[in-house]
Amino acid sequence: MTKAILTCALNGVLTNPAQHKVPVTPAEMKAAARGAFEEGAAIMHIHFRDQRPGMGMLPTWDAEIAAEIVEAIRDACPGVIINQTTGVVGPDVSGPLACLRRLRPEVAACNAGSLNYLKIKEDGAWAWPPMLFDNPVEKIRKMLDAMAETQSRPEFECFDLGIVRSVEMYVRNGMASMAQYNFVMGVASGMPVDADALELCKKYAAPGTAWQATLIGRAEVWPVHQRAAELGGMLRTGLEDTFYLPDGARAENNAVLIKELAKCARNAGREIASPNDARDILKLGRGNNGP
C-alpha cells in the first residue's frame, strides 16, 4: 500500500477565533502549520481570514494577505504543499481566482456540486437560515480554467454520491484533465460520517484516482479515518474539521490532530509520506515555490 499523505486543514471558513482558537494571522498560521508539519502533514489546506482586529471570523480574498499567509507557512515548512480553498457563495469568483493567480498553489479545492447547507435544532428550528452553497457547472468551469492556467491540481470536493459521480463527467467533458476526490462527510445535510458511505464513494470514484475523506464531527470521526487509512486513501484532519481527539478530549491545536491521524496510517501498516513523496504519488508537475 502507498505511503499515507496527511493533509492538515488549518482553520476553515466558519469558526470564530473568539470562541475556538483557530489560527488567523500569518504568525498564527505559520506556527500552526509548523506543528502539523512536524507531525507528518505534507499538505496544508488553508482559508484566508480577515486581518482587521476582531474580524477574524470573516473570510478575505485579498490576494496580498493570502500571499503573506502562504509565504509564512512555506517559511516554516520547507517543501510543504499548499492546498488553497476556492469556496465562495454566489456567482462572483473574482476573489478566489485572484488568489489562485497570485499564489499558484500546487493543489486547489474545487467544490464539485451544490448543496443545501442546513442544520436543524432539537426543537425543529433552523440552526441558521437555510442557504444554498451554489456550485453550478459554469462556476466550476471558471474555477477549473483558472486552475489549469496556474497549474494547480483540482481537488474535487464532493458532498454527496451524485457529486462524486459528476467528477468523471467533468473530466470526460474536458473541463479537467484528471480526477482527485475529497469525500466531505459530516455536514448535516450532506453525507454522514459513515464507513459504508466511504466505501460507496470509493466504489463510484474513477478507478485508480487519488482520494481522501474530510470527516466533520467529534470523536465519531476517528473510526472512519481508520477505515480510510485501511482503504488506501489520503488522510485529512485539522481544526477546520474537528475539535476532538479519539478519546473525546478537546484538541488544543492542529498538531495533536495530525499526530492521531498518523497513528491511523501506521495502524494500517502505512508509512507517512513526505511532501516530495506526496508529489510523486499525486504526480504533481512542479514544486511549490509560487509564481
Secondary structure per residue as TSV (DSSP state, phi and psi in degrees):
chain	resnum	aa	ss	phi	psi
A	1	M	-	360.0	143.6
A	2	T	-	-65.9	159.1
A	3	K	-	-59.6	151.4
A	4	A	B	-88.8	123.8
A	5	I	-	-88.7	121.9
A	6	L	E	-102.0	129.6
A	7	T	E	-112.1	134.8
A	8	C	E	-105.7	120.5
A	9	A	E	-92.0	97.5
A	10	L	-	-68.5	-38.8
A	11	N	S	-147.1	-29.1
A	12	G	-	75.5	-172.8
A	13	V	S	-113.6	-20.1
A	14	L	S	-103.8	-24.9
A	15	T	-	-72.6	131.3
A	16	N	-	-83.6	118.1
A	17	P	T	-64.8	-16.4
A	18	A	T	-73.5	-21.1
A	19	Q	T	-103.2	-37.2
A	20	H	S	-133.3	134.2
A	21	K	-	-80.3	74.7
A	22	V	-	-93.4	147.8
A	23	P	-	-72.5	141.5
A	24	V	-	-128.4	-52.5
A	25	T	S	-75.9	162.0
A	26	P	H	-54.8	-40.1
A	27	A	H	-66.2	-40.8
A	28	E	H	-67.2	-41.2
A	29	M	H	-64.7	-39.5
A	30	K	H	-61.4	-48.2
A	31	A	H	-66.9	-40.6
A	32	A	H	-65.7	-42.4
A	33	A	H	-64.6	-40.7
A	34	R	H	-61.8	-43.6
A	35	G	H	-60.7	-43.3
A	36	A	H	-67.9	-38.5
A	37	F	H	-61.5	-41.9
A	38	E	H	-66.3	-24.2
A	39	E	T	-91.3	-0.3
A	40	G	T	118.3	2.5
A	41	A	E	-71.2	123.2
A	42	A	E	-94.3	-20.6
A	43	I	E	-126.6	137.7
A	44	M	E	-113.8	116.5
A	45	H	E	-92.3	123.4
A	46	I	E	-129.6	143.9
A	47	H	-	-112.2	150.7
A	48	F	-	-104.7	129.6
A	49	R	B	-112.3	152.2
A	50	D	-	-59.6	129.7
A	51	Q	-	-93.4	-2.2
A	52	R	S	-68.0	143.1
A	53	P	T	-53.1	130.0
A	54	G	T	76.3	4.4
A	55	M	-	-115.6	15.5
A	56	G	T	-67.9	-8.1
A	57	M	T	-79.8	-7.3
A	58	L	S	-101.9	147.0
A	59	P	B	-77.3	161.4
A	60	T	-	-136.2	148.2
A	61	W	-	-116.9	26.2
A	62	D	-	-70.5	112.7
A	63	A	H	-65.1	-28.7
A	64	E	H	-74.8	-36.0
A	65	I	H	-64.1	-44.7
A	66	A	H	-57.9	-42.3
A	67	A	H	-64.8	-38.7
A	68	E	H	-63.8	-40.7
A	69	I	H	-65.1	-46.4
A	70	V	H	-66.0	-41.1
A	71	E	H	-62.4	-38.1
A	72	A	H	-65.3	-41.6
A	73	I	H	-65.7	-44.6
A	74	R	H	-64.6	-34.3
A	75	D	H	-64.5	-37.6
A	76	A	H	-81.5	-24.1
A	77	C	S	-130.4	81.1
A	78	P	T	-56.2	126.0
A	79	G	T	84.1	-2.7
A	80	V	-	-60.9	150.4
A	81	I	E	-94.1	129.8
A	82	I	E	-94.9	131.6
A	83	N	E	-119.1	108.6
A	84	Q	E	-93.4	135.9
A	85	T	-	-67.3	153.4
A	86	T	-	-132.6	7.7
A	87	G	-	-67.3	128.0
A	88	V	-	-151.4	140.0
A	89	V	S	-86.5	136.1
A	90	G	S	99.1	173.0
A	91	P	S	-80.7	-15.8
A	92	D	-	-79.7	107.7
A	93	V	-	-108.4	15.3
A	94	S	H	-62.8	-36.1
A	95	G	H	-64.8	-55.5
A	96	P	H	-56.2	-39.3
A	97	L	H	-68.4	-36.2
A	98	A	H	-63.6	-40.1
A	99	C	H	-68.5	-40.0
A	100	L	H	-57.1	-45.9
A	101	R	H	-71.8	-29.7
A	102	R	H	-77.4	-39.3
A	103	L	H	-94.9	-32.8
A	104	R	-	49.7	56.9
A	105	P	-	-67.6	152.8
A	106	E	S	-68.0	-31.8
A	107	V	E	-132.2	144.3
A	108	A	E	-139.4	134.4
A	109	A	E	-70.3	134.1
A	110	C	E	-127.8	107.5
A	111	N	E	-66.6	120.9
A	112	A	-	-97.5	5.2
A	113	G	S	-176.7	169.1
A	114	S	-	-89.4	157.4
A	115	L	E	-147.7	130.9
A	116	N	E	-70.7	111.1
A	117	Y	E	-90.4	102.1
A	118	L	-	-128.8	153.0
A	119	K	-	-153.3	138.6
A	120	I	B	-114.8	142.5
A	121	K	-	-85.8	168.6
A	122	E	T	-59.8	-31.3
A	123	D	T	-85.1	4.8
A	124	G	S	90.6	-4.5
A	125	A	-	-81.1	153.1
A	126	W	B	-69.3	137.9
A	127	A	S	-68.7	-29.2
A	128	W	S	-150.1	162.2
A	129	P	-	-57.4	129.6
A	130	P	-	-52.6	134.5
A	131	M	E	-134.8	153.7
A	132	L	E	-103.3	120.3
A	133	F	E	-86.5	94.7
A	134	D	-	-88.3	122.6
A	135	N	-	-138.3	68.4
A	136	P	-	-69.0	166.9
A	137	V	H	-60.4	-40.1
A	138	E	H	-67.5	-33.5
A	139	K	H	-67.0	-42.9
A	140	I	H	-61.7	-40.7
A	141	R	H	-60.6	-41.7
A	142	K	H	-61.7	-42.4
A	143	M	H	-62.7	-45.4
A	144	L	H	-67.8	-35.8
A	145	D	H	-62.4	-42.1
A	146	A	H	-67.4	-36.6
A	147	M	H	-67.2	-37.2
A	148	A	H	-64.5	-40.4
A	149	E	H	-62.2	-39.6
A	150	T	T	-95.0	4.6
A	151	Q	T	57.0	40.3
A	152	S	-	-100.4	128.9
A	153	R	E	-71.2	121.3
A	154	P	E	-71.0	132.3
A	155	E	E	-109.9	109.7
A	156	F	E	-79.1	118.3
A	157	E	E	-85.3	120.0
A	158	C	E	-119.8	118.2
A	159	F	S	-96.2	-12.5
A	160	D	S	-154.3	173.9
A	161	L	H	-66.6	-34.5
A	162	G	H	-62.2	-35.8
A	163	I	H	-69.4	-38.9
A	164	V	H	-55.3	-45.8
A	165	R	H	-69.1	-24.9
A	166	S	H	-71.7	-29.1
A	167	V	H	-57.8	-44.3
A	168	E	H	-63.7	-29.7
A	169	M	H	-66.2	-38.0
A	170	Y	H	-61.6	-39.0
A	171	V	H	-67.8	-46.6
A	172	R	H	-63.5	-31.4
A	173	N	H	-77.2	-12.1
A	174	G	T	90.5	6.1
A	175	M	S	-70.2	-29.1
A	176	A	-	-139.8	156.1
A	177	S	S	-88.0	-21.0
A	178	M	S	-159.5	163.7
A	179	A	-	-101.9	139.1
A	180	Q	E	-144.3	125.7
A	181	Y	E	-109.2	147.8
A	182	N	E	-128.7	109.4
A	183	F	E	-84.5	110.0
A	184	V	E	-92.8	117.0
A	185	M	E	-126.3	137.3
A	186	G	-	117.5	-12.6
A	187	V	-	-66.9	133.5
A	188	A	T	-57.8	-32.1
A	189	S	T	-102.1	12.3
A	190	G	S	-117.8	-154.1
A	191	M	B	-69.0	140.0
A	192	P	-	-75.3	161.3
A	193	V	S	-75.5	101.2
A	194	D	-	-154.6	128.9
A	195	A	H	-64.2	-34.9
A	196	D	H	-65.1	-41.8
A	197	A	H	-63.9	-38.1
A	198	L	H	-60.6	-46.0
A	199	E	H	-65.6	-33.3
A	200	L	H	-67.8	-41.2
A	201	C	H	-60.8	-45.2
A	202	K	H	-60.9	-39.2
A	203	K	H	-60.7	-39.1
A	204	Y	H	-95.7	-1.0
A	205	A	S	-74.6	157.2
A	206	A	-	-60.1	135.7
A	207	P	T	-59.1	140.0
A	208	G	T	76.3	12.6
A	209	T	-	-98.1	155.7
A	210	A	E	-75.2	145.1
A	211	W	E	-152.3	158.5
A	212	Q	E	-146.9	169.7
A	213	A	E	-121.7	129.1
A	214	T	E	-93.7	117.9
A	215	L	E	-114.5	114.3
A	216	I	-	-105.4	123.8
A	217	G	S	158.6	-152.5
A	218	R	S	-108.6	-140.1
A	219	A	G	-64.3	-19.2
A	220	E	G	-67.6	-12.8
A	221	V	G	-73.5	-24.4
A	222	W	H	-69.6	-38.5
A	223	P	H	-61.8	-29.9
A	224	V	H	-77.6	-34.8
A	225	H	H	-56.2	-44.1
A	226	Q	H	-61.8	-41.1
A	227	R	H	-66.0	-38.7
A	228	A	H	-60.3	-40.2
A	229	A	H	-63.1	-41.6
A	230	E	H	-68.5	-30.4
A	231	L	T	-83.6	-4.6
A	232	G	T	93.7	12.8
A	233	G	-	-79.6	163.9
A	234	M	E	-69.7	158.8
A	235	L	E	-123.7	140.3
A	236	R	E	-140.0	137.9
A	237	T	E	-156.1	179.0
A	238	G	S	151.2	173.7
A	239	L	T	-67.1	-13.0
A	240	E	T	-66.2	-32.7
A	241	D	T	-100.9	-35.0
A	242	T	-	-156.9	154.7
A	243	F	S	-112.4	12.1
A	244	Y	B	-127.1	141.1
A	245	L	-	-88.4	168.7
A	246	P	T	-56.6	-30.4
A	247	D	T	-85.9	5.1
A	248	G	S	89.1	-6.0
A	249	A	-	-71.3	154.1
A	250	R	B	-74.0	134.1
A	251	A	-	-79.8	127.2
A	252	E	-	-78.3	-25.5
A	253	N	S	-162.3	178.1
A	254	N	H	-68.2	-33.7
A	255	A	H	-60.9	-41.6
A	256	V	H	-68.8	-29.9
A	257	L	H	-69.6	-43.0
A	258	I	H	-65.9	-35.6
A	259	K	H	-59.3	-43.0
A	260	E	H	-68.6	-36.2
A	261	L	H	-65.2	-39.1
A	262	A	H	-61.6	-34.2
A	263	K	H	-63.0	-39.6
A	264	C	H	-58.9	-45.0
A	265	A	H	-61.0	-47.3
A	266	R	H	-67.5	-34.9
A	267	N	H	-61.9	-27.2
A	268	A	T	-89.0	5.8
A	269	G	T	79.7	23.5
A	270	R	-	-112.4	142.8
A	271	E	-	-82.6	164.2
A	272	I	B	-92.6	131.2
A	273	A	-	-79.1	135.0
A	274	S	-	-76.2	168.2
A	275	P	H	-54.3	-41.6
A	276	N	H	-71.2	-33.7
A	277	D	H	-58.7	-44.9
A	278	A	H	-61.8	-40.2
A	279	R	H	-61.4	-40.4
A	280	D	H	-67.7	-44.5
A	281	I	H	-64.1	-43.2
A	282	L	H	-85.8	-7.3
A	283	K	T	57.7	46.1
A	284	L	-	-73.2	142.6
A	285	G	-	-90.2	-5.8
A	286	R	S	-156.6	169.4
A	287	G	-	-76.5	-178.2
A	288	N	S	-113.6	44.3
A	289	N	-	-90.8	12.9
A	290	G	-	78.5	-159.6
A	291	P	-	-60.5	360.0
